[in-house]
Amino acid sequence: MAPSDPDKNKPEGLPDLLKAYEDMSFLNSREARPLRILAEYMEPEARFKEYNIADTIVFLDRHAPKAEKTPRST
């Protein structure tokens, strides 16, 4: 038995529905923010596995110029 065509059973008049992972308006929405955050962890992990990277070192620099309390006159 061949798999059924999902569009064959769709009632007429309904718009074509995208899978959530193909729907860019959903993926860019506030509701999908947790998915975007998760992707920011998963994508580098997949790249590390691809290149056989087991360990990393992260350097943090907290130096930032202090904002002036009064603007400089020019």
C-alpha positions, 0 to 999 in steps of 0.5 A, a space after each residue: 500500500 502506497 503512502 497517502 498524499 496529504 493534499 489529496 485528503 485536504 478539504 477544498 478552500 483551506 490554505 496549504 499548510 506548512 510544517 512548523 519548521 518550514 513556516 518562517 513567519 512562525 519561526 520568527 515569531 515570539 512563540 518560537 523564541 525557545 526554538 531559536 534559542 535551542 538552535 543556537 546551542 545545537 548548531 555549534 554542537 553539530 559543527 563541533 562533532 563534524 570537525 571532531 572538536 571535543 574541548 574548547 576554551 572561552 576567553 571573556 573580556 569584561 573591559 568596556 569603556 566607561 560612559 562619560 557623565 557629562 558630554 564633551 563639548 567640541 
